[in-house]
Amino acid sequence: LTRQSTHHLMIRKMAKGYKLFHSTHPAEKCPQAGVSLAVPDEIVDACHKVSDHTPADLQGYMQHIEVHLPASKPLHIIGVYCPVHTSQGDDTMCTPAAHIYRAGIYKHIIDTLQDSITATRAEQTERQYHVVVAGDFNAAAHPSDRPGKQAKCKGTHQPGKLCRNPDCM
């Protein structure tokens, strides 16, 4: 067995009792990179439908599924791996343009949330579906939170406010 095959067998063994949903990098140079969601078998078995909404251009950085449970609104589950955003805009891992992937991930999450809110406002009803987002965002509130980074915002951060400086994202 290759190292990768052994790794996959180990994950399957640890995930016994769970259905795994994978989003992996299609690139040859980085086949091990990806995101997985583990949903208990009882939930998957009770679902009327499970749909994959992972955008093709975000494979390996996001896994987005929608589950339809009886007597419940649909649930969107989004698992995320945001590559590290450096000041040069490149990733130390596999991608030459981490900032492009990060922007795509954020846009997909925001669009999913806005669709739920828009449907609620337009129809004057409750939220149309629920959304859970979790993962590794490689986020830092301030550049100084990252090792070796100098604070570049010079005090512009305010509690509860999102800094729009790309060096802080």
For each residue, the residues with C-beta under 8 A, 3 or more apart:
1: 5 6 9
2: 5 6
3: 6 7
4: 7 8 31 32
5: 1 2 8 9
6: 1 2 3 9 10
7: 3 4 10 11 32
8: 4 5 11 12
9: 1 5 6 12 13
10: 6 7 13 14
11: 7 8 14 15 20 36
12: 8 9 15 16 20
13: 9 10 16
14: 10 11
15: 11 12 18 20 38
16: 12 13
17: 40 41
18: 15 38 39 40 41
19: 38 39 40 41 44
20: 11 12 15 36 37 38
21: 36 37 38 39 50 52 63 65
22: 34 35 36 63
23: 34 35 36 54 58 59 60 61 62 63 79
24: 31 33 34 59 60
25: 30 31 32 33 34 59 60 94
26: 59 60
27: 30 31 60 94
28: 31
29: 94
30: 25 27 33 60 93 94 95
31: 4 24 25 27 28
32: 4 7 25
33: 24 25 30 60 81 93 94
34: 22 23 24 25 59 60 63 81
35: 22 23 60 61 62 63 79 80 81 135
36: 11 20 21 22 23 63 79
37: 20 21 63 65 77 79
38: 15 18 19 20 21
39: 18 19 21 43 44 65 67 77
40: 17 18 19 43 44
41: 17 18 19 44 45
42: 45 46
43: 39 40 46 47 67 69
44: 19 39 40 41 47 50 67
45: 41 42
46: 42 43 69 70
47: 43 44 50 67 68 69
48: 68 69 70
49: 66 67 68
50: 21 44 47 65 66 67 68
51: 65 66
52: 21 64 65
53: 64 65 66 76 112
54: 23 58 59 62 63 64 65
55: 58 59 62 64 104 108
56: 59
57: 104
58: 23 54 55 61 62 101 104 105 108
59: 23 24 25 26 34 54 55 56 62
60: 23 24 25 26 27 30 33 34 35 81
61: 23 35 58 80 81 82 83 101 104 105
62: 23 35 54 55 58 59 78 79 80 81 105 108
63: 21 22 23 34 35 36 37 54 78 79
64: 52 53 54 55 76 77 78 79 108 112
65: 21 37 39 50 51 52 53 54 76 77
66: 49 50 51 53 74 75 76 77 129
67: 39 43 44 47 49 50 74 75 77
68: 47 48 49 50 72 74
69: 43 46 47 48 72 75
70: 46 48
71:
72: 68 69 75
73: 126 127 128 129 130
74: 66 67 68 128 129 130
75: 66 67 69 72 129 130 131 132
76: 53 64 65 66 112 129 130 131 132
77: 37 39 64 65 66 67 132
78: 62 63 64 108 109 112 131 132 133 134 135
79: 23 35 36 37 62 63 64 134 135
80: 35 61 62 105 109 133 134 135 136 137
81: 33 34 35 60 61 62 135 136
82: 61 85 98 101 102 105 135 136 137 138 139
83: 61 91 93 94 95 98 101 102 138
84: 91 92 93 98 138
85: 82 89 91 98 99 102 138 166 169
86: 89 90 91 92 98
87: 167
88:
89: 85 86 97 98 99
90: 86 95 96 97 98 99
91: 83 84 85 86 94 95 96 97 98 101
92: 84 86
93: 30 33 83 84 98
94: 25 27 29 30 33 83 91
95: 30 83 90 91 98 101
96: 90 91
97: 89 90 91 100 101
98: 82 83 84 85 86 89 90 91 93 95 101 102
99: 85 89 90 102 103 166
100: 97 103 104
101: 58 61 82 83 91 95 97 98 104 105
102: 82 83 85 98 99 105 106 169
103: 99 100 106 107
104: 55 57 58 61 100 101 107 108
105: 58 61 62 80 82 101 102 108 109
106: 102 103 109 110
107: 103 104 110 111
108: 55 58 62 64 78 104 105 111 112
109: 78 80 105 106 112 113 133
110: 106 107 113 114
111: 107 108 114 115
112: 53 64 76 78 108 109 115 116 131
113: 109 110 116 117 131
114: 110 111 117 118
115: 111 112 118 119 128
116: 112 113 119 120 127 128 129 130 131
117: 113 114 120 121 127
118: 114 115 121 122
119: 115 116 122 123 125 127 128
120: 116 117 123 124 125 126 127 128
121: 117 118 124
122: 118 119
123: 119 120 128
124: 120 121
125: 119 120 128
126: 73 120
127: 73 116 117 119 120 130
128: 73 74 115 116 119 120 123 125
129: 66 73 74 75 76 116
130: 73 74 75 76 116 127
131: 75 76 78 112 113 116
132: 75 76 77 78
133: 78 80 109
134: 78 79 80
135: 35 78 79 80 81 82
136: 80 81 82
137: 80 82
138: 82 83 84 85
139: 82 169
140: 143 145 146 149 168
141: 145 157 163 168
142: 145 151 153 157 163 168
143: 140 146 149 150 151 152 153 167 168
144: 149 150 151
145: 140 141 142 149
146: 140 143 149
147:
148:
149: 140 143 144 145 146
150: 143 144
151: 142 143 144 154
152: 143 165 167 168
153: 142 143 156 157 163 165 167 168
154: 151
155:
156: 153 163 165
157: 141 142 153 161 163 168
158: 161
159:
160:
161: 157 158
162:
163: 141 142 153 156 157 168 169
164:
165: 152 153 156 168 169
166: 85 99 169
167: 87 143 152 153
168: 140 141 142 143 152 153 157 163 165
169: 85 102 139 163 165 166
